[in-house]
Amino acid sequence: MPMWQTYLQPARLKEALDRIWEYKEQARIIAGGTDVLVELQRGVKPTTTLIDVSKLRELKYVREENNEIVLGALATHNDVIMSELCRRYAVPLVQACWEVGAPPIRTRATIAGNLATASPANDTIAPLLALNARLILTHPHGERSVPLEQFYTGVRRTILQPGEMLREIRFPRMSSQQRGLFIKLGLRRAQAISVINLALLITMDDEYVSEAQITLGCLAPTVIHARTSEALLAGKRLTPELCREAAQLAVRDVSPIGDVRSSAAYRLQTLSTLLADGLQRLAAPQESATWMQQPVLLETPCPEEGRAALLDELIETTINGQAYQWRGAHQKTLLNALREDAGLTGTKEGCAEGECGACAVWLNGQAVMSCLVPAAQAHGARVTTIEGLSQGAQLHPLQQAFIDHAAVQCGYCIPGMLMSGARLLAEYPQPSMEQIRTALSGNICRCTGYRKIWEAIQSVGEQQGGIQA
């Protein structure tokens, strides 16, 4: 059974707003799809209609206006990571974006989508709350500006009204007197939902704290401020003793639950430890983040952005250089359309929730999890699958390296590993081992054969100085 029946893909903001207003509760808005499609797979907030806003290029921006940083609704985590403006003036947000998912998730996942999903575990909420963000909520008859702090009413509940969409996020840029930090504890280094997360924004007046913003995720039904700790820090020097005292007081402001990721008691103890460490780090001279110099994105700019698809038209796409036409595929994911309509079965389904990376392909130069991409988003786009990695009978150098290094066990994960690895080599022809690990952090090998896979990718960089993909 399809997860939805009707798929609408407006090409202009006015048209999108009209559609959203027309359908109201009967439809869901989708852009990157990394939250919405997972929820639909699990039967959360089911719908018969999707309104796809991913073609509204007028909403894809990161810019400065009147000393505020402004993010359009289609700004992705990668867009924030690569923004020099955000790196300088929104440090905790950039750090949080780097912690979200893995590269094939960050290529598509939008900040607006992360906020609208409204889970207290979502990583970008805490830093934006600390940065005093406000949201611009829009419908065909007007719009309103809402402080992020007033946006949430409970777990996965917001004040967003039927017929409205989150159009823009605005927040003051950090001043030279401010220091910021984001900290996340997950069960893995990547592809992990937070056990807890916290964001710190400290405003200094010489050696004294003039204001502190401490926001906490996974410790209450919504992301909250540690008000008791914030009040304690005001007007004082950040001594180790004060940092520890503020961290201990923070437990008064939270009400964590126990779940599959952690007990409530562990969350409380971890909060005190992480907060004390974070405050002491902010008391010291700021250190530069080395990963910001060469972050792994797994995407390259592509002039082909795709075009809006109408329900009564074919989905026309180019896969591995060959034109395809699909009729009746609007109710499918790209993964299922590739396998069922194009007959390209090299792309595998491992989890159908963007967790394992077996379905990784390239969409307009981006490495993506095809199980989280509606097939209609491939309309007018360029797709590359594992079948298109080689040139005729000539294997791609990375495919040959996998053979030479025996980097295959059961083989099920290998198509996704190759697609992520080849995208990395196109981005960084001679990647470091850390970059290789980051690039493949969204790909799970159930046979635990990572070492030979890493070495195969590294060998291509060393022997050939990189490849053109």
C-alpha positions as CSV (number, residue, x, y, z in Angstrom):
1,M,0.0,0.0,0.0
2,P,1.3,3.5,-0.8
3,M,2.0,5.8,2.1
4,W,0.1,8.6,0.2
5,Q,-2.2,8.9,-2.7
6,T,-2.0,12.5,-3.9
7,Y,1.3,14.3,-4.6
8,L,1.4,18.0,-5.3
9,Q,4.5,19.9,-6.2
10,P,4.0,23.7,-6.7
11,A,6.5,25.7,-8.5
12,R,5.9,29.1,-6.8
13,L,5.4,30.2,-3.2
14,K,2.0,31.7,-3.8
15,E,0.8,28.4,-5.4
16,A,2.2,26.4,-2.5
17,L,0.5,28.6,0.1
18,D,-2.8,28.3,-1.7
19,R,-2.5,24.5,-1.8
20,I,-1.5,24.4,1.9
21,W,-4.5,26.6,2.8
22,E,-6.9,24.5,0.6
23,Y,-5.9,21.1,2.1
24,K,-5.1,22.2,5.7
25,E,-5.1,19.1,8.0
26,Q,-5.7,16.8,5.0
27,A,-2.1,17.2,3.7
28,R,1.4,17.3,5.0
29,I,4.2,19.6,3.8
30,I,7.4,17.8,2.6
31,A,10.8,19.2,1.5
32,G,13.8,17.1,2.3
33,G,11.6,14.3,3.5
34,T,14.1,13.0,6.1
35,D,11.5,13.4,8.9
36,V,8.2,13.1,7.1
37,L,8.9,9.9,5.2
38,V,10.2,8.2,8.4
39,E,7.0,9.2,10.2
40,L,4.8,7.9,7.4
41,Q,6.7,4.6,7.4
42,R,5.9,4.3,11.1
43,G,2.3,5.4,10.7
44,V,2.9,8.7,12.6
45,K,0.6,11.5,11.3
46,P,-0.6,9.6,8.3
47,T,-1.9,11.5,5.3
48,T,-3.3,10.9,1.9
49,T,-1.7,14.1,0.4
50,L,1.8,15.4,0.3
51,I,2.5,19.0,-0.7
52,D,6.2,19.1,-1.9
53,V,7.8,22.6,-1.5
54,S,11.3,21.5,-2.5
55,K,11.1,23.3,-5.8
56,L,10.5,26.7,-4.2
57,R,14.0,28.0,-4.8
58,E,13.0,31.4,-3.5
59,L,13.0,29.8,0.0
60,K,16.6,28.4,-0.2
61,Y,18.9,31.0,1.4
62,V,21.2,31.9,4.3
63,R,21.8,35.7,4.5
64,E,22.2,38.6,6.8
65,E,19.6,41.4,7.3
66,N,20.0,44.2,9.9
67,N,22.4,42.2,12.0
68,E,20.1,39.1,11.9
69,I,20.9,35.8,10.3
70,V,18.0,34.7,8.1
71,L,17.3,31.2,7.0
72,G,14.8,30.3,4.3
73,A,12.6,27.3,4.8
74,L,14.7,25.3,2.3
75,A,18.0,26.0,4.0
76,T,19.6,22.6,4.7
77,H,22.0,21.6,7.4
78,N,24.8,21.6,4.8
79,D,23.8,25.1,3.8
80,V,24.4,26.3,7.4
81,I,27.6,24.3,7.8
82,M,29.0,25.9,4.6
83,S,27.9,29.5,5.4
84,E,30.8,31.7,6.5
85,L,28.2,34.0,8.1
86,C,26.9,31.1,10.3
87,R,30.4,29.9,11.1
88,R,31.3,33.3,12.5
89,Y,28.1,34.4,14.1
90,A,26.0,31.2,14.8
91,V,28.6,28.8,16.2
92,P,26.3,26.6,18.3
93,L,23.9,26.2,15.4
94,V,26.7,25.1,13.0
95,Q,27.9,22.6,15.6
96,A,24.4,21.2,15.9
97,C,24.0,20.9,12.2
98,W,27.2,18.9,12.0
99,E,25.8,16.5,14.6
100,V,22.6,15.8,12.7
101,G,22.4,12.4,11.0
102,A,25.2,11.8,8.5
103,P,26.2,13.5,5.2
104,P,23.4,12.0,3.0
105,I,20.9,13.3,5.6
106,R,22.4,16.8,5.9
107,T,22.4,17.3,2.1
108,R,18.6,17.3,2.2
109,A,17.3,17.8,5.7
110,T,16.1,21.4,6.3
111,I,16.4,23.4,9.5
112,A,12.7,24.4,9.2
113,G,11.8,20.7,9.0
114,N,13.8,19.9,12.1
115,L,12.0,22.6,14.0
116,A,8.5,21.8,12.7
117,T,8.9,18.1,13.6
118,A,8.9,19.3,17.2
119,S,10.7,16.5,18.9
120,P,12.6,17.6,22.1
121,A,15.5,15.5,20.8
122,N,15.9,17.4,17.5
123,D,19.4,19.0,17.6
124,T,18.8,22.4,16.0
125,I,16.1,23.5,18.4
126,A,18.4,24.1,21.4
127,P,20.9,26.4,19.7
128,L,18.2,28.4,17.9
129,L,16.4,28.8,21.2
130,A,19.6,30.0,22.9
131,L,20.1,32.4,20.0
132,N,16.7,33.9,20.5
133,A,15.3,32.8,17.1
134,R,11.9,33.8,15.9
135,L,9.9,32.1,13.2
136,I,7.9,33.6,10.3
137,L,4.7,31.6,9.8
138,T,2.9,32.3,6.6
139,H,-0.5,31.7,5.0
140,P,-2.2,33.2,1.9
141,H,-3.7,36.0,3.9
142,G,-0.8,37.2,5.9
143,E,2.0,36.1,8.3
144,R,3.1,36.3,11.9
145,S,6.4,36.4,13.8
146,V,6.6,34.0,16.7
147,P,9.5,33.6,19.2
148,L,10.8,30.0,19.0
149,E,10.2,29.7,22.7
150,Q,6.5,30.1,22.1
151,F,6.3,27.7,19.2
152,Y,6.1,24.5,21.1
153,T,3.1,23.3,23.2
154,G,4.3,19.8,23.9
155,V,6.0,16.7,22.5
156,R,5.7,17.0,18.7
157,R,3.1,19.8,19.1
158,T,3.4,23.4,17.9
159,I,1.2,26.5,17.5
160,L,1.4,26.1,13.7
161,Q,-2.1,26.4,12.4
162,P,-3.7,24.3,9.6
163,G,-3.0,26.1,6.4
164,E,0.3,27.8,7.6
165,M,3.8,27.0,6.7
166,L,7.1,28.0,8.4
167,R,8.6,30.3,5.8
168,E,11.7,31.7,7.5
169,I,13.9,31.6,10.7
170,R,15.5,34.8,12.0
171,F,17.9,35.3,14.9
172,P,20.5,37.9,16.0
173,R,24.0,37.2,15.0
174,M,26.4,36.6,17.9
175,S,28.4,39.6,19.0
176,S,32.1,39.7,19.8
177,Q,31.3,39.5,23.5
178,Q,29.4,36.2,23.1
179,R,30.7,32.6,23.2
180,G,28.6,29.7,22.1
181,L,28.7,25.9,22.2
182,F,26.5,22.9,21.4
183,I,27.0,19.5,23.0
184,K,25.3,16.3,22.1
185,L,25.3,12.8,23.7
186,G,24.2,10.0,21.4
187,L,24.6,6.3,21.3
188,R,26.8,6.5,18.1
189,R,29.0,9.2,16.7
190,A,26.6,9.6,13.7
191,Q,23.0,8.7,12.8
192,A,22.1,8.9,16.5
193,I,19.1,10.6,18.2
194,S,20.2,12.6,21.1
195,V,20.2,11.1,24.6
196,I,20.5,14.7,25.7
197,N,21.7,17.8,24.0
198,L,22.4,21.3,25.2
199,A,23.3,24.7,23.8
200,L,25.2,27.5,25.6
201,L,25.4,31.2,24.7
202,I,27.3,33.3,27.2
203,T,27.6,37.1,26.9
204,M,30.7,38.4,28.7
205,D,31.5,41.8,30.2
206,D,35.2,41.7,30.6
207,E,35.7,38.7,32.9
208,Y,32.1,38.5,34.1
209,V,29.0,36.9,32.6
210,S,26.4,39.6,31.8
211,E,23.9,37.1,30.4
212,A,23.7,33.3,30.0
213,Q,21.4,31.3,27.8
214,I,21.4,27.5,28.5
215,T,18.9,25.4,26.6
216,L,18.3,21.7,27.1
217,G,17.0,19.0,24.8
218,C,15.6,15.5,25.7
219,L,15.1,16.6,29.3
220,A,11.4,17.8,29.2
221,P,8.5,17.6,26.9
222,T,9.9,20.5,24.9
223,V,13.4,22.0,24.7
224,I,13.7,24.4,27.7
225,H,15.9,26.9,29.4
226,A,17.9,26.1,32.5
227,R,16.6,29.2,34.2
228,T,18.0,28.5,37.6
229,S,21.5,28.1,36.2
230,E,21.2,31.1,34.0
231,A,20.3,33.3,37.0
232,L,23.2,32.0,39.0
233,L,25.8,32.8,36.4
234,A,24.7,36.4,35.8
235,G,27.2,38.9,37.1
236,K,29.8,36.3,38.1
237,R,33.1,35.0,36.8
238,L,33.2,31.6,35.2
239,T,35.3,29.8,37.8
240,P,35.4,26.0,37.8
241,E,33.5,26.0,41.1
242,L,30.7,28.2,39.7
243,C,30.5,26.1,36.5
244,R,30.0,22.9,38.7
245,E,27.4,24.7,40.9
246,A,25.4,25.9,37.9
247,A,25.5,22.4,36.4
248,Q,24.2,20.9,39.6
249,L,21.4,23.4,39.8
250,A,20.2,22.7,36.2
251,V,18.6,19.4,37.3
252,R,15.9,21.5,39.1
253,D,14.6,22.8,35.8
254,V,14.2,19.5,34.0
255,S,11.8,16.5,34.1
256,P,13.4,13.8,32.0
257,I,11.8,10.4,31.2
258,G,13.3,7.0,30.8
259,D,13.1,5.5,27.3
260,V,15.0,3.0,25.1
261,R,18.0,5.4,24.8
262,S,18.5,6.2,28.5
263,S,17.0,6.1,32.0
264,A,15.9,9.4,33.5
265,A,18.5,9.1,36.3
266,Y,21.3,8.7,33.7
267,R,20.1,11.8,31.8
268,L,20.2,13.9,35.1
269,Q,23.7,12.8,35.9
270,T,24.9,13.3,32.4
271,L,23.4,16.8,32.3
272,S,25.5,17.9,35.3
273,T,28.7,16.5,33.8
274,L,28.2,17.9,30.3
275,L,27.0,21.3,31.4
276,A,29.9,21.8,33.8
277,D,32.4,20.8,31.1
278,G,30.7,23.0,28.5
279,L,30.8,26.1,30.8
280,Q,34.4,25.5,31.6
281,R,35.2,25.2,27.9
282,L,33.6,28.6,27.3
283,A,35.6,30.1,30.2
284,A,38.8,29.3,28.3
285,P,40.0,30.9,25.1
286,Q,37.9,29.8,22.2
287,E,39.4,27.0,20.1
288,S,38.8,26.7,16.4
289,A,37.0,23.7,15.1
290,T,39.3,21.9,12.6
291,W,36.5,20.1,10.9
292,M,35.1,23.4,9.7
293,Q,38.1,23.8,7.4
294,Q,37.2,20.8,5.2
295,P,33.8,19.5,6.1
296,V,32.5,16.4,4.3
297,L,29.3,17.4,2.4
298,L,28.9,14.7,-0.2
299,E,27.4,17.1,-2.6
300,T,28.7,19.2,-5.5
301,P,26.9,22.2,-7.1
302,C,24.7,21.2,-10.0
303,P,22.8,23.5,-12.3
304,E,20.1,21.0,-12.8
305,E,17.6,21.5,-10.0
306,G,14.7,19.5,-11.4
307,R,11.4,21.0,-12.3
308,A,7.9,20.8,-10.8
309,A,5.9,17.7,-11.5
310,L,2.2,17.6,-12.1
311,L,0.1,14.6,-11.2
312,D,-1.2,14.2,-14.7
313,E,2.3,14.1,-16.2
314,L,5.0,11.5,-16.4
315,I,8.0,11.6,-14.1
316,E,10.8,12.2,-16.6
317,T,14.3,11.7,-15.2
318,T,17.8,10.8,-16.3
319,I,19.4,7.8,-14.7
320,N,23.0,6.9,-15.4
321,G,22.8,9.1,-18.5
322,Q,19.7,7.4,-19.9
323,A,16.3,9.0,-20.1
324,Y,13.4,7.3,-18.2
325,Q,9.7,8.0,-18.1
326,W,7.6,6.7,-15.2
327,R,3.8,6.7,-15.0
328,G,2.1,6.2,-11.7
329,A,5.2,6.4,-9.6
330,H,4.1,9.5,-7.7
331,Q,3.1,7.4,-4.7
332,K,6.6,5.8,-4.4
333,T,9.9,6.6,-3.0
334,L,12.8,7.0,-5.3
335,L,14.2,3.7,-4.0
336,N,11.1,1.8,-5.0
337,A,10.8,3.5,-8.4
338,L,14.5,2.7,-9.2
339,R,13.9,-1.0,-8.4
340,E,10.4,-1.5,-9.7
341,D,10.0,1.0,-12.5
342,A,13.6,1.3,-13.8
343,G,14.6,-2.3,-13.0
344,L,17.8,-1.1,-11.3
345,T,18.1,-3.4,-8.4
346,G,21.6,-2.6,-7.3
347,T,20.3,0.0,-4.9
348,K,19.2,-2.0,-1.8
349,E,16.6,-1.4,0.9
350,G,18.0,-2.1,4.3
351,C,15.9,-0.1,6.7
352,A,13.5,2.2,4.7
353,E,14.2,4.9,7.3
354,G,17.5,6.5,6.2
355,E,19.5,4.7,8.9
356,C,21.7,2.2,7.0
357,G,22.8,3.8,3.8
358,A,22.3,0.7,1.6
359,C,20.0,2.8,-0.7
360,A,22.4,5.7,-1.3
361,V,22.4,7.2,-4.8
362,W,23.3,10.6,-6.2
363,L,20.5,13.1,-7.0
364,N,21.8,16.1,-8.9
365,G,25.2,15.7,-7.4
366,Q,24.1,15.0,-3.8
367,A,24.5,11.7,-2.0
368,V,21.0,10.9,-0.7
369,M,19.2,8.1,1.0
370,S,16.8,7.2,-1.8
371,C,14.3,5.6,0.7
372,L,13.7,9.1,2.0
373,V,13.2,10.8,-1.4
374,P,9.8,10.9,-3.1
375,A,10.1,9.7,-6.7
376,A,8.6,12.9,-8.0
377,Q,11.6,14.8,-6.8
378,A,13.6,13.0,-9.5
379,H,11.5,14.7,-12.2
380,G,13.8,16.7,-14.5
381,A,16.8,15.6,-12.4
382,R,19.9,13.5,-12.8
383,V,20.2,10.3,-10.8
384,T,23.3,8.1,-10.6
385,T,23.0,4.6,-9.1
386,I,25.6,1.9,-8.5
387,E,24.9,0.6,-12.0
388,G,26.1,3.9,-13.5
389,L,29.3,4.1,-11.4
390,S,31.4,2.1,-13.9
391,Q,32.0,3.2,-17.5
392,G,30.8,0.3,-19.6
393,A,33.1,-2.6,-18.9
394,Q,35.6,-0.4,-17.1
395,L,35.1,-0.5,-13.4
396,H,35.2,2.7,-11.4
397,P,38.6,2.9,-9.7
398,L,36.8,2.6,-6.3
399,Q,35.1,-0.6,-7.4
400,Q,38.4,-2.0,-8.4
401,A,39.9,-1.0,-5.1
402,F,37.1,-2.8,-3.2
403,I,38.1,-5.9,-5.1
404,D,41.8,-5.5,-4.5
405,H,41.4,-4.9,-0.8
406,A,38.7,-7.6,-0.3
407,A,36.4,-4.9,1.0
408,V,33.3,-7.0,0.6
409,Q,31.7,-9.6,2.9
410,C,28.0,-10.3,2.4
411,G,27.9,-7.4,-0.1
412,Y,24.5,-6.0,0.8
413,C,25.8,-2.7,2.0
414,I,28.4,-2.3,-0.7
415,P,26.4,-0.3,-3.3
416,G,25.8,2.4,-0.7
417,M,29.4,2.3,0.5
418,L,30.6,2.8,-3.1
419,M,28.2,5.6,-3.8
420,S,29.2,7.5,-0.6
421,G,32.9,6.7,-1.1
422,A,33.0,7.8,-4.8
423,R,31.1,11.1,-3.9
424,L,33.7,11.8,-1.2
425,L,36.6,11.2,-3.7
426,A,35.0,13.7,-6.1
427,E,34.8,16.2,-3.3
428,Y,38.2,15.5,-1.7
429,P,40.5,13.7,-4.1
430,Q,42.9,12.7,-1.3
431,P,40.7,12.4,1.7
432,S,42.0,11.9,5.2
433,M,41.0,8.8,7.2
434,E,38.8,11.1,9.4
435,Q,37.0,12.4,6.2
436,I,36.5,8.8,5.0
437,R,34.9,7.8,8.3
438,T,32.7,10.9,8.2
439,A,31.6,10.2,4.6
440,L,30.6,6.6,5.5
441,S,29.1,7.4,8.8
442,G,25.7,7.0,7.3
443,N,26.5,3.5,5.9
444,I,26.2,0.5,8.1
445,C,28.0,-2.7,7.4
446,R,26.3,-5.5,9.3
447,C,29.3,-7.7,8.8
448,T,31.5,-5.1,10.6
449,G,33.9,-4.9,7.7
450,Y,34.7,-1.2,7.8
451,R,38.5,-1.3,8.0
452,K,39.1,-2.8,4.5
453,I,36.4,-0.4,3.1
454,W,38.2,2.6,4.5
455,E,41.5,1.4,3.2
456,A,40.1,0.8,-0.3
457,I,38.9,4.4,-0.4
458,Q,42.2,5.7,0.9
459,S,44.1,3.7,-1.6
460,V,42.3,5.4,-4.6
461,G,43.2,8.8,-3.2
462,E,46.8,7.9,-2.6
463,Q,47.4,6.1,-6.0
464,Q,45.5,8.4,-8.4
465,G,45.3,11.7,-6.6
466,G,41.5,11.4,-6.8
467,I,39.0,10.8,-9.5
468,Q,36.4,12.8,-11.4
469,A,32.9,11.5,-10.7
